[in-house]
Amino acid sequence: MATRFYLSIPDAGALGAVGAFAFRSQGPEGMAEELQAALREDALFQRWRAAQDDPDAVDPGLGATDPAATVRGEQHDLKIDLIAITSIPGTILKHRLRLLAGNGWELRDVSAA
């Protein structure tokens, strides 16, 4: 069953300091595309896994994907809102967001899709 996650990035300009896996885009459409790719494919997970001290010890369940995931982005002043619809569990979604945005994001609401 798919879940709709309402996410907010209060200050997209501050995300550049997040690290090697951070969003490359600064706008809502680009961020939505990057998050959507991170949910649909395992490329971001594989890059992160390869950077770990013991990649073989990483739980392969963290690499779950949802080929049907969709993400929409909207700009509201300096804040970017993202709405992700996916069957990926919330813990994995949060892990991907921490890679992309560090602590610079907020989960605003969750509902059935």
MARVODO-529182 format. One line per 5 residues: number of its first residue (from 1); their letters; for each residue x negated, y negated, z negated of C-alpha. Coordinates in Angstrom, 3 decimals, always signed. Layout:
NUM> a> X/Y/Z  ... $
//
This chain:
1> matrf> +0.000/+0.000/+0.000  -1.314/-3.421/+0.939  -1.717/-6.254/-1.537  -1.735/-10.004/-0.874  -4.503/-11.852/-2.738 $
6> ylsip> -4.303/-15.649/-3.063  -7.847/-16.970/-3.422  -9.281/-20.444/-3.827  -12.751/-21.856/-3.270  -12.730/-25.196/-5.107 $
11> dagal> -16.068/-26.495/-3.727  -17.183/-24.865/-0.487  -20.193/-27.205/-0.302  -21.720/-25.604/-3.399  -21.749/-22.096/-1.939 $
16> gavga> -25.061/-22.496/-0.106  -26.934/-21.767/-3.325  -25.213/-18.391/-3.799  -27.869/-16.284/-2.090  -28.656/-14.059/+0.847 $
21> fafrs> -25.104/-12.750/+1.238  -23.298/-16.097/+0.932  -20.688/-17.396/+3.340  -22.390/-18.951/+6.335  -19.299/-20.913/+7.287 $
26> qgpeg> -18.162/-24.053/+5.522  -14.642/-24.241/+6.971  -11.516/-22.251/+6.196  -11.309/-20.421/+9.532  -14.934/-19.295/+9.414 $
31> maeel> -14.704/-18.194/+5.790  -11.520/-16.286/+6.541  -13.264/-14.522/+9.447  -16.282/-13.627/+7.302  -14.157/-12.268/+4.447 $
36> qaalr> -11.978/-10.366/+6.908  -15.082/-8.763/+8.457  -16.362/-7.885/+4.957  -13.084/-6.082/+4.261  -12.727/-4.370/+7.644 $
41> edalf> -16.341/-3.236/+8.079  -19.091/-2.048/+5.750  -21.939/-4.208/+7.133  -22.009/-6.601/+4.136  -21.904/-3.657/+1.716 $
46> qrwra> -24.732/-1.889/+3.563  -26.945/-5.031/+3.515  -26.298/-5.464/-0.217  -26.869/-1.757/-0.902  -30.186/-1.810/+0.973 $
51> aqddp> -31.332/-4.719/-1.220  -30.806/-2.749/-4.445  -33.741/-1.167/-6.314  -32.223/+2.297/-5.842  -29.795/+2.200/-2.901 $
56> davdp> -28.999/+5.895/-3.264  -27.684/+5.275/-6.788  -25.043/+2.788/-5.559  -21.496/+4.146/-5.750  -20.452/+4.756/-2.120 $
61> glgat> -16.876/+3.920/-3.137  -17.896/+0.252/-3.223  -18.232/+0.479/+0.567  -14.526/+1.119/+1.143  -13.079/-0.614/+4.208 $
66> dpaat> -9.636/-1.498/+5.500  -9.567/-1.876/+9.317  -6.137/-3.521/+9.046  -7.180/-6.228/+6.548  -6.299/-9.806/+7.477 $
71> vrgeq> -7.445/-13.098/+5.973  -6.071/-16.579/+6.646  -7.786/-19.785/+5.525  -6.477/-23.305/+4.899  -8.204/-26.528/+3.885 $
76> hdlki> -6.666/-28.689/+1.134  -8.868/-31.733/+0.508  -12.197/-30.231/-0.653  -10.629/-26.912/-1.649  -10.289/-23.915/+0.646 $
81> dliai> -7.474/-21.432/+0.106  -7.730/-17.915/+1.478  -4.920/-15.361/+1.672  -6.168/-11.812/+2.086  -3.875/-8.884/+2.830 $
86> tsipg> -5.602/-5.552/+2.320  -5.266/-2.067/+0.907  -8.742/-2.329/-0.657  -8.591/-2.229/-4.478  -8.966/-5.550/-6.280 $
91> tilkh> -12.257/-4.543/-7.911  -13.863/-3.995/-4.509  -12.399/-7.234/-3.126  -13.854/-9.081/-6.122  -17.261/-7.483/-5.535 $
96> rlrll> -17.260/-8.658/-1.897  -16.230/-12.155/-2.955  -19.017/-12.305/-5.546  -21.474/-11.457/-2.767  -20.021/-14.108/-0.452 $
101> agngw> -19.198/-16.876/-2.949  -20.904/-16.036/-6.257  -18.768/-17.468/-9.025  -17.437/-20.208/-6.732  -14.014/-18.649/-6.155 $
106> elrdv> -10.786/-18.138/-8.075  -8.086/-15.504/-7.866  -4.867/-17.532/-7.974  -2.195/-14.856/-7.562  -1.533/-11.312/-6.375 $
111> saa> +1.609/-9.860/-4.803  +2.741/-6.883/-2.779  +2.319/-7.462/+0.936 $
//
